Amino acid sequence: MRIWLIGADQAGAEALRQLQKNAAIEVFVTDMIDRPRAVTDRVIDKLDALENVTPMNVNILARRIRPDLILIDSSAAKRNLTRLSGGMVYAEALQNEIAATADYPCIII
């Protein structure tokens, strides 16, 4: 099984720890910053790609990555948008729109 993890902050790092227990699961990890929590906590050595995923490009990227499942780390988007007024609400709406737009099964964690 191939999983695309969008964001590797707190929830993404925890998901990676669990997914690493099954060698049959391949995880492709992207984030907007090059050293998210999963990298700084040494859960993974590095990201597979540095990407800003939006509803406009999620399917283009997914066709390249070919995941069976997409996981979206809600804490990663909130990390990047908390300084904006209404940033948390915007981050949640953006994640929901990415999940709704994706042609692949998608879960927000």
C-alpha positions in Angstrom: 0.0 0.0 0.0 1.3 3.5 -0.9 0.3 6.4 1.3 0.9 10.0 0.6 1.2 12.0 3.8 0.7 15.7 3.3 2.3 17.5 6.2 4.7 16.0 8.8 4.0 18.0 11.9 2.7 16.5 15.2 -0.2 14.3 13.8 1.9 13.4 10.7 4.9 12.3 12.9 2.6 10.1 15.0 1.1 8.5 12.0 4.5 7.9 10.5 5.6 6.1 13.7 2.6 3.8 13.4 2.9 3.2 9.7 6.6 2.3 10.0 5.6 -0.8 11.9 4.3 -2.4 8.7 7.0 -2.8 6.1 4.4 -3.4 3.4 3.3 0.2 3.6 5.2 2.8 1.6 4.8 6.4 2.7 5.6 9.4 0.5 5.9 12.5 2.7 5.5 16.1 1.6 5.4 19.3 3.5 5.6 23.1 2.9 8.8 23.4 5.0 11.9 21.4 4.6 12.4 20.5 8.3 8.9 19.7 9.8 8.5 18.0 13.2 8.9 14.4 11.8 12.4 15.4 10.5 13.5 17.3 13.6 12.2 14.5 15.8 14.1 12.0 13.6 11.1 10.0 12.7 12.2 10.3 9.1 15.5 11.5 7.7 14.1 13.9 5.1 11.0 14.7 3.1 10.3 13.0 -0.2 9.2 16.3 -1.7 8.8 19.9 -0.7 5.3 20.8 -1.9 2.5 23.4 -1.3 -0.6 21.2 -1.8 -3.8 23.1 -2.7 -7.2 22.0 -4.1 -5.9 23.2 -7.5 -2.8 20.9 -7.6 -3.7 17.9 -5.4 -4.8 15.7 -8.3 -1.8 16.7 -10.5 0.6 15.8 -7.6 -1.4 12.6 -6.8 -1.2 11.3 -10.3 2.6 11.6 -10.1 2.8 10.1 -6.6 0.1 7.4 -7.2 -1.1 6.9 -3.6 -3.7 4.3 -2.5 -4.6 6.7 0.3 -3.9 10.4 1.2 -3.4 11.5 4.8 -3.5 15.2 5.5 -1.8 16.3 8.8 -4.1 19.0 10.2 -1.5 20.2 12.6 0.9 21.1 9.7 -1.5 23.5 8.0 -2.4 25.1 11.3 1.3 25.5 12.1 1.7 27.5 8.9 -1.4 29.7 9.2 -1.8 30.4 12.9 -0.3 33.9 12.6 -3.1 35.0 10.3 -6.3 36.4 11.7 -8.8 33.5 11.1 -5.9 31.3 10.0 -7.2 28.2 11.9 -10.6 28.4 10.2 -8.9 29.0 6.8 -6.6 26.0 7.4 -9.5 23.7 8.2 -11.5 24.9 5.2 -8.5 24.4 2.9 -7.9 20.9 4.2 -11.6 20.0 3.7 -11.5 21.4 0.2 -8.3 19.4 -0.6 -10.0 16.2 0.7 -13.2 16.9 -1.3 -11.3 17.7 -4.5 -8.9 14.7 -4.4 -9.7 11.9 -6.8 -8.1 9.5 -4.2 -9.3 8.4 -0.8 -8.4 11.1 1.7 -8.4 11.3 5.5 -7.6 14.4 7.6 -5.7 13.4 10.7 
